Amino acid sequence: MPIPSTFLPTRRAFLALAVVAMLTLTAPDTRAQTDPLPSWNDGAAKSRIIDFVQRVTRQGGPDFVPVEERIATFDNDGTLWTEQPMYVQAAFVEERAKELARTNPELANRQPFKALLNGDKAALAALGEQGIADLMIATHSGITTAEFEATVTDWLAKARHPRFDRPYTSLTYQPMVELLAYLRANGFKTFIVSGGGVEFMRPWTEKAYGIPPEQVVGSSGKTAYRLEGDRPVIEKLPTVEFVDDGPGKPLGINRFIGRRPVFAAGNSDGDLQMLQWTTLNTGPRFALIVHHTDAEREYAYDRQSHVGRLDKALDEAPTRGWLVVDMRSDWRTIYKP
Amino acid sequence: MPIPSTFLPTRRAFLALAVVAMLTLTAPDTRAQTDPLPSWNDGAAKSRIIDFVQRVTRQGGPDFVPVEERIATFDNDGTLWTEQPMYVQAAFVEERAKELARTNPELANRQPFKALLNGDKAALAALGEQGIADLMIATHSGITTAEFEATVTDWLAKARHPRFDRPYTSLTYQPMVELLAYLRANGFKTFIVSGGGVEFMRPWTEKAYGIPPEQVVGSSGKTAYRLEGDRPVIEKLPTVEFVDDGPGKPLGINRFIGRRPVFAAGNSDGDLQMLQWTTLNTGPRFALIVHHTDAEREYAYDRQSHVGRLDKALDEAPTRGWLVVDMRSDWRTIYKP
């Protein structure tokens, strides 16, 4: 049927729309060609990442993954930000416990608070896991979730890293922040899956990584709901509920996300099972390990480290085809300047 | 500076792009004017919902809520689909337990399976909560998450509702499916927050409601991770981990979502605390209760019902300003024809 001439302007408008829609749809690829990962040095690591993303997003290609299945999970400590010389959350616990003890003489006179106030590392070490548990309970429970959030936000605003003298939230890895954004631009939904406390991370992950609270999976304590007059509160209780580490990570992914990831990143044996759960599956899958090899710009550690020990996962990496990122040679920049 | 004539075509193309971009951005509002809730009768209930959505999405208006905070949580049983004469998951447990007992003589000869096979309701009732717990354990544990998912999918494909003789997934409420879509078109992220098992819901919620697995919060059992050769599996264990009902709902929202909702919908006292947690907060908030008043097209029940009892929440609704939806008069259609 010939098209009446009166329809032509509409048809032209339709074609213009179609062209724009196509431009929009292909935008990620266009952008990819202008280097989506500028803080990564050119080389095998960067190429493998880009190649994977291009394969799984190529409509009609053999490795195409539908958008709704593009789930990417990232460990936090040592994978997205610096975890040396101690986990940031441990620094929070230490300073917060001191603060509580200073204003509460009853606490100040008993362990582990006394040892902490006196800087008595030997006494603290002698108290072992129970000492750490007591500090966690004192700093992480008996308050509402809203109060805890405010405490974390206040502390992060003033705390400084002992070596770099910068706020902890400025010690996120620029190459990983770029990787998160690159995956999202290609339809991935990015999640944190961390051994850290979920309520310690949620106040700042959206700003730091573009990851909203509802996409943060972490360890948690039990909570209780009550109504104070007409004000509902959730109180943090002194009982561990879930430890999102090691074999706990696939369980956390199963419980919170309910889909197996297509892409996962970690840096220690605490991520081993998450990388297995992600890659030992059918279809295209990708896992990477951030290997801390840069003592000058950051830290160098792996098999012997107390924080972020990387041993079994490093052994499994070659067999499983996991990408081991060499921080010193693969990353042009570590932190945002 | 005058624009050189050689730039004009580019400028025209840019303007065309800008117009299309604006059309795209305003699309939800345009659609809203063509009735976003056709299965709702015109009246106060429908008007209140639309008025709220327009207020919180009006950029620069006094009630504007940023997109990232537009969290909406929905109960499932009795709020999004029919829960009478028994919860769908209970029907699954009953049929699945019979199936297991038929192929396992050891089970067939002991309670509660014997009573179930013989249709001996008195014996079953006499076993009380322990009987139900035994049936839950037999049908929900000792298998992997992947096996459980397949079992649920298979069962839903063949099971039929006893009164309507239709698949359970076709007994979702069309007005609520429209409401979910309307909220999403206005930038809301929609979640299910249900007392039902999270792994019972996830296999079908995306297709039924447009809600992906990672936005389903529910009750769960403990799980364990292991590697079988090179195949990682998650096994469902016979221990309850979390009950996402009553006061558990705000706790589930806090743990899984980490943000307080702006909009919540429920139908029973199991939703009371979720509605409180949502609305007793600063800023514009909305809660609705689906009141089952339509014995002809669905069911009529509230204060005395064993399944989906609505008593305290109905008492609180007027004081709290919660919208009580009268299914019989407010809904033009119940199910998709």
Interface residues (C-beta under 8 A of the other chain):
Chain A: A16 L17 V20 E68 I71 T145 K189 F191 V198 E199 R202 E206 P212 P213 E214 Q215 V216 S220 T223 A224 Y225 R226 L227 D230 R231 P232 I234 P247 G248 P250 L251 N254 R255 F256 I257 G258 R259 Q273 Q276 W277 L280
Chain B: A16 L17 V20 E68 I71 T145 K189 F191 V198 E199 R202 E206 P212 P213 E214 Q215 V216 S220 T223 A224 Y225 R226 L227 D230 R231 P232 I234 P247 G248 P250 L251 N254 R255 F256 I257 G258 R259 Q273 Q276 W277 L280
